[in-house]
Amino acid sequence: AWRRYRVLWRLFQPVDTLGSPWGDLSPLLKPLGLVRDLDVARLETLPQRLKAAPLSPAYLWAQQALQRLSDSARLQLIDQIATLQPLKLHHLTHWLAALQIQPQHLKSWARARARKWVEALELSYEEAQIQTFSAKRWHLVRLRAKRLRYGIEALGPLLPRKWAKLWHHRACQLQIRLGLERDALRLTELLQCTACPPNRTYDSPPPPSCS
């Protein structure tokens, strides 16, 4: 939901007169991302990579280590959410309701926005391919693929059906492929976070390198 809201914000920036509505919620980005990464590592990536040895000592150790980190990160996220005021959470809905767009320009506007997303994705993909491998560059490709996918889903009725279907499929496939590669790298990073003192308490925060 957070990602789709951010796509909508970028989409409506040309007609936005209220400013960014993210200031109050931005502190949640890192803890939300960490909880998501730990859940994916524990429930998806690790079982897939060690599916031939689900009862091996290495698998059990990794599951327990990720579970401890996940429990700790989730408790911290809950604490942060509890400090938010309900009115701030409703700010996003009020912001969307207040946007004004001229109906007669919807189709041309939507198509122009979609073309910009496609061009940005193609450019970042070409740069990532011809340059020396850079995780940062491929991360940008993945972000732009997600932006194109979510944008097409939001503007689907305003776009040419065949074109939208083709680019939605390409964006999804690219996002999935790069996402799996990113999750595998993230699993390694998170397991390295378990190299902590044995007496680390159950609810202690993860080391800085985990976030």
C-alpha positions, -999 to +999 in steps of 0.1 A: +000+000+000+029+024+009+046+018-025+014+023-044+007+056-026+042+068-035+035+059-071+003+079-070+021+109-055+047+109-083+019+105-108+000+135-096+029+158-088+022+181-118-012+190-103-003+187-066-009+219-046-006+204-012+030+194-011+044+160-001+023+141+024+051+118+034+069+138+061+050+123+090+053+087+078+088+087+063+104+074+096+086+041+090+103+034+057+134+018+071+117-004+098+090-014+073+117-024+048+137-044+074+106-063+085+097-071+049+133-082+041+134-105+071+100-121+064+110-127+027+144-141+038+129-164+064+098-176+046+108-176+010+144-172+000+160-194+027+136-224+021+141-221-017+179-221-014+181-249+011+150-269+001+171-301-003+182-300+034+153-285+054+164-302+086+201-296+083+220-278+111+228-249+088+191-244+078+178-246+114+205-222+126+196-197+098+159-199+105+164-193+142+187-164+136+164-148+112+134-154+135+152-136+163+160-106+141+125-106+127+109-106+162+131-077+173+125-056+142+088-062+144+086-050+180+105-019+171+082-012+142+051-016+164+066+009+189+071+034+161+036+030+147+022+035+181+037+070+183+019+081+151-012+102+155-043+088+136-049+122+119-015+120+103-023+086+088-055+100+072-035+128+056-028+107+025-065+101+019-074+137+022-045+147-001-057+124-028-093+136-025-083+172-029-064+167-062-080+184-092-075+171-128-093+183-159-113+153-173-108+162-209-070+159-206-069+126-188-060+103-217-032+124-231-019+131-197-019+094-187-001+084-219+025+111-215+033+099-180+034+063-190+059+071-219+081+088-194+082+057-172+090+035-201+118+058-213+133+060-178+132+022-174+148+017-208+175+042-201+184+028-167+184-008-181+208+001-209+231+019-185+231-010-161+240-034-189+269-015-205+285-004-173+306-024-148+283-043-125+267-020-100+241-032-074+230+005-072+223+007-109+203-026-110+184-014-079+174+017-099+162-006-128+141-026-104+126+006-088+117+019-123+102-014-133+079-013-102+070+023-109+060+014-145+040-016-133+021+002-106+015+032-128+000+011-156-022-007-131-034+027-119-040+042-153-050+010-172-084+023-186-067+054-200-040+036-219-040+016-252-048-019-241-023-038-262+005-014-253-003-014-216-005-052-215+029-056-232+047-031-209+030-043-178+042-079-185+078-067-192+079-046-160+065-075-139+090-100-154+119-076-148+108-068-113+104-105-104+139-115-118+157-086-102+137-090-070+148-126-066+184-117-071+181-089-046+165-111-020+193-136-023+219-109-016+198-095+012+196-130+028+234-131+030+235-096+045+209-104+071+227-137+081+259-117+086+240-096+111+238-127+133+275-125+140+267-108+173+276-115+209+259-147+222+244-129+251+224-105+229+189-103+244+158-114+226+144-079+222+177-060+215+177-040+183+194-055+153+230-042+146+232-012+123+242-033+094+208-050+093+189-019+086 
